[in-house]
Amino acid sequence: MAVVAFGVAGVAGSPFIGHQRSATSITMGVATSVEVISLALYLFGSQQPRPATTTR
């Protein structure tokens, strides 16, 4: 999901640089927010405690 959001933000950024349309600015902001939130959920969600292993 984060990779797709990164791509959308990049694609929306190109017309914003050339024409500075507000719709592309909003698209960039929303896509970046989705990317940051999905990466944060991935990082914090993957920190589950692991069961202790016993060695024999």
C-alpha positions in Angstrom: 0.0 0.0 0.0 2.8 2.4 0.9 4.5 1.8 -2.5 1.3 2.6 -4.4 0.8 5.7 -2.3 4.4 6.8 -3.0 3.8 6.4 -6.7 0.5 8.3 -6.6 2.2 11.2 -4.8 5.0 11.2 -7.4 2.6 11.2 -10.3 0.5 13.9 -8.7 3.5 16.0 -8.0 4.5 16.3 -11.6 1.5 18.4 -12.8 1.7 20.4 -9.5 5.2 21.6 -10.3 4.2 22.7 -13.8 0.7 24.2 -13.2 0.3 24.4 -9.4 -3.3 23.2 -9.5 -4.9 22.7 -6.1 -6.4 19.3 -6.9 -2.9 17.8 -7.5 -1.7 19.4 -4.3 -4.5 17.7 -2.3 -3.8 14.4 -4.0 -0.1 14.6 -3.1 -1.0 15.4 0.5 -3.5 12.6 0.9 -1.2 10.1 -0.8 1.7 11.1 1.4 -0.5 10.8 4.5 -1.7 7.3 3.5 1.9 6.3 2.9 3.2 7.5 6.3 0.2 6.0 8.1 0.6 2.6 6.4 4.3 2.5 7.0 3.8 3.4 10.7 1.2 0.7 11.1 3.5 -1.8 9.5 6.4 -0.9 11.7 4.4 -0.8 15.0 2.3 -3.8 14.1 5.2 -6.1 13.3 6.6 -5.8 16.9 4.8 -8.7 18.4 6.4 -10.6 21.2 8.0 -13.9 20.1 7.7 -17.0 22.2 10.8 -18.0 24.1 12.7 -20.9 22.5 14.0 -23.7 24.5 17.4 -25.2 23.7 18.2 -28.8 24.5 
